Amino acid sequence: MEVRDKIVEKAGELMLMYGIRTVTMDDISRDLGISKKTIYQYFKDKKDLVNTITALHLDIEKSRFESTELRSENSVHELILISQCLRESIKDMRMNVLNDLQKFYPEAWKMFENFKRNTMLCSITRVIIKGQEEGYFRKEIDPHLISIMRMEQVHTFIINQNLYPKEKYTLAEVQMQLFDHFVHGLFTPAGYQLFNQYTTAKLKSNETLS
């Protein structure tokens, strides 16, 4: 692995674990066993490093979302795959990291906002339109409005976990309840039947839709 890639990987690990503001260039150089001077040969400053890490991470996430269309069998299946990507993507962006990006790294925060709007939101909107065309999703649903609701719903419950009693529910249980409520508001009878087929198949193979 190239030195630049090692710096990005280690810095990303540390920032995800401890928060962006907490981690210093000294911390990164010490963990890698290299000098700060070496880091500055590849990155102008910490902001440059954070922007690079954010861009690379979001590129990977974008590829995951885009792959759902190729991997899916129909709109119902694709909705399940997109919802998995949505939950996993936001879950990886921890609250302290998002707060640091928003407050202190506006360029990186703009990347994240663009990703939400141009990848997450567009993916959900596209699959709802596709589902309406296939007859699995209700025609009266407004794809764009419902997509915004779904995305912000997932985001809110991951970022603000004080909304529910954590001694009673795990985050996974909360998200599955939200997903179940969301999809059943979308389906036509045909869509509901197809969704149940996927649910039954997952249960038989000891998997979940989460």
C-alpha positions as CSV (number, residue, x, y, z in Angstrom):
1,M,0.0,0.0,0.0
2,E,1.3,3.5,-0.9
3,V,2.2,5.9,1.9
4,R,-0.6,8.3,1.0
5,D,-3.2,5.4,1.1
6,K,-1.9,4.4,4.5
7,I,-2.2,7.9,5.9
8,V,-5.8,8.1,4.6
9,E,-6.7,4.7,6.0
10,K,-5.2,5.3,9.5
11,A,-6.5,8.9,9.8
12,G,-10.0,7.7,8.8
13,E,-9.9,4.9,11.4
14,L,-8.8,7.3,14.2
15,M,-11.3,10.0,13.3
16,L,-14.2,7.6,13.1
17,M,-13.2,6.2,16.5
18,Y,-12.4,9.4,18.4
19,G,-13.9,12.2,16.3
20,I,-12.3,14.5,13.8
21,R,-11.4,17.4,16.1
22,T,-9.9,15.1,18.7
23,V,-7.4,13.4,16.3
24,T,-4.3,15.5,15.6
25,M,-1.7,15.1,12.9
26,D,0.7,14.1,15.7
27,D,-1.7,11.2,16.6
28,I,-1.7,10.1,13.0
29,S,2.1,10.3,12.5
30,R,2.6,8.4,15.8
31,D,0.2,5.6,14.9
32,L,1.8,5.2,11.5
33,G,5.4,5.5,12.8
34,I,6.2,8.3,10.3
35,S,7.0,12.0,10.7
36,K,4.4,14.8,10.4
37,K,6.6,16.2,7.6
38,T,5.9,13.0,5.6
39,I,2.1,13.6,6.0
40,Y,2.5,17.2,4.9
41,Q,4.2,16.0,1.7
42,Y,0.9,14.5,0.7
43,F,-1.7,16.8,2.3
44,K,-1.6,20.5,2.7
45,D,-3.2,20.5,6.1
46,K,-5.7,18.6,8.2
47,K,-8.6,20.1,6.2
48,D,-7.2,18.7,3.0
49,L,-6.8,15.3,4.7
50,V,-10.4,15.3,6.0
51,N,-11.7,16.4,2.6
52,T,-9.8,13.5,0.9
53,I,-11.1,10.9,3.4
54,T,-14.7,12.2,3.0
55,A,-14.5,12.1,-0.8
56,L,-13.1,8.6,-0.9
57,H,-15.6,7.3,1.6
58,L,-18.6,8.8,-0.2
59,D,-17.3,7.4,-3.6
60,I,-17.4,3.9,-2.1
61,E,-20.9,4.5,-0.7
62,K,-22.1,5.9,-4.1
63,S,-20.9,2.7,-5.8
64,R,-22.8,0.6,-3.3
65,F,-26.0,2.5,-3.9
66,E,-25.6,2.4,-7.7
67,S,-25.0,-1.3,-7.6
68,T,-28.4,-2.0,-6.2
69,E,-30.1,-1.5,-9.6
70,L,-27.8,-4.1,-11.2
71,R,-28.2,-6.6,-8.3
72,S,-32.0,-6.3,-7.9
73,E,-34.6,-8.5,-9.5
74,N,-37.4,-5.9,-9.4
75,S,-38.4,-2.7,-7.6
76,V,-39.4,-4.4,-4.4
77,H,-36.1,-6.2,-4.1
78,E,-34.2,-3.0,-5.0
79,L,-36.0,-1.1,-2.3
80,I,-34.8,-3.7,0.2
81,L,-31.2,-3.3,-1.0
82,I,-31.4,0.5,-1.0
83,S,-32.8,0.6,2.5
84,Q,-29.9,-1.6,3.7
85,C,-27.4,0.7,2.0
86,L,-29.1,3.7,3.6
87,R,-29.0,2.4,7.1
88,E,-25.4,1.1,6.8
89,S,-24.2,4.3,5.2
90,I,-25.5,6.7,7.8
91,K,-24.7,4.3,10.7
92,D,-21.0,4.5,9.7
93,M,-21.1,8.3,9.9
94,R,-21.2,8.6,13.7
95,M,-22.8,11.6,15.4
96,N,-19.5,13.2,16.6
97,V,-18.1,12.9,13.1
98,L,-21.1,14.5,11.4
99,N,-21.1,17.3,14.0
100,D,-17.4,18.0,13.4
101,L,-17.9,18.0,9.7
102,Q,-20.8,20.4,9.9
103,K,-19.2,22.8,12.3
104,F,-15.6,22.9,11.2
105,Y,-15.2,21.3,7.7
106,P,-17.7,23.0,5.4
107,E,-16.2,21.5,2.2
108,A,-16.5,18.0,3.5
109,W,-20.0,18.7,4.9
110,K,-21.1,19.9,1.5
111,M,-19.8,16.7,0.0
112,F,-22.0,14.7,2.5
113,E,-25.0,16.9,1.8
114,N,-24.6,16.4,-2.0
115,F,-24.3,12.7,-1.4
116,K,-27.5,12.6,0.5
117,R,-29.3,14.6,-2.2
118,N,-27.7,13.2,-5.4
119,T,-27.2,9.6,-4.4
120,M,-29.4,8.6,-1.4
121,L,-32.5,10.7,-2.3
122,C,-32.2,10.0,-6.0
123,S,-31.9,6.2,-5.4
124,I,-35.0,6.1,-3.3
125,T,-37.0,8.3,-5.7
126,R,-36.0,6.3,-8.7
127,V,-37.0,2.9,-7.2
128,I,-40.4,4.3,-6.1
129,I,-41.0,5.5,-9.6
130,K,-39.9,2.1,-11.0
131,G,-42.2,0.4,-8.5
132,Q,-45.1,2.5,-9.6
133,E,-44.5,1.6,-13.2
134,E,-44.2,-2.1,-12.3
135,G,-47.5,-2.0,-10.4
136,Y,-45.9,-2.8,-7.0
137,F,-46.1,0.7,-5.4
138,R,-49.2,2.9,-5.1
139,K,-49.7,5.4,-7.9
140,E,-50.9,8.2,-5.6
141,I,-47.6,8.3,-3.7
142,D,-45.4,11.3,-4.4
143,P,-41.9,9.7,-5.0
144,H,-39.8,12.7,-4.2
145,L,-41.7,13.7,-1.0
146,I,-41.8,10.1,0.3
147,S,-38.1,9.7,-0.4
148,I,-37.2,12.8,1.6
149,M,-39.3,11.5,4.5
150,R,-37.7,8.1,4.4
151,M,-34.1,9.4,4.3
152,E,-34.6,11.9,7.1
153,Q,-36.4,9.3,9.2
154,V,-33.4,7.0,9.1
155,H,-31.0,9.8,9.6
156,T,-32.9,11.2,12.6
157,F,-33.2,8.0,14.5
158,I,-29.5,7.1,14.0
159,I,-28.2,10.5,14.9
160,N,-30.6,11.2,17.8
161,Q,-30.9,8.0,19.7
162,N,-32.5,9.7,22.6
163,L,-35.8,9.6,20.8
164,Y,-36.4,6.0,22.0
165,P,-35.6,4.1,25.2
166,K,-32.4,2.3,24.5
167,E,-32.9,-0.1,27.4
168,K,-36.0,-1.4,25.6
169,Y,-35.0,-1.2,21.9
170,T,-31.9,-1.7,19.9
171,L,-31.2,0.6,17.0
172,A,-31.6,-2.4,14.6
173,E,-35.1,-3.1,16.0
174,V,-36.1,0.6,15.7
175,Q,-34.9,0.7,12.1
176,M,-36.7,-2.5,11.2
177,Q,-39.9,-1.1,12.6
178,L,-39.5,2.1,10.6
179,F,-38.7,0.1,7.5
180,D,-41.8,-2.1,7.9
181,H,-44.0,0.9,8.4
182,F,-42.5,2.7,5.4
183,V,-42.8,-0.2,2.9
184,H,-46.3,-1.1,3.9
185,G,-47.4,2.4,3.1
186,L,-46.0,2.0,-0.4
187,F,-47.2,-1.3,-1.6
188,T,-50.1,-2.3,-3.8
189,P,-51.5,-5.8,-3.0
190,A,-49.1,-7.2,-5.6
191,G,-46.1,-5.4,-4.0
192,Y,-47.1,-6.6,-0.6
193,Q,-47.3,-10.2,-1.8
194,L,-43.8,-10.0,-3.4
195,F,-42.3,-8.4,-0.3
196,N,-43.7,-11.2,1.8
197,Q,-42.0,-13.7,-0.6
198,Y,-38.6,-12.0,0.0
199,T,-39.3,-11.9,3.8
200,T,-40.1,-15.6,3.9
201,A,-37.1,-16.6,1.8
202,K,-34.8,-14.6,4.2
203,L,-36.3,-16.2,7.3
204,K,-35.8,-19.7,5.8
205,S,-32.1,-18.9,5.2
206,N,-31.8,-17.4,8.8
207,E,-31.2,-13.9,7.4
208,T,-32.9,-10.6,8.0
209,L,-33.8,-7.7,5.8
210,S,-31.7,-5.4,7.9
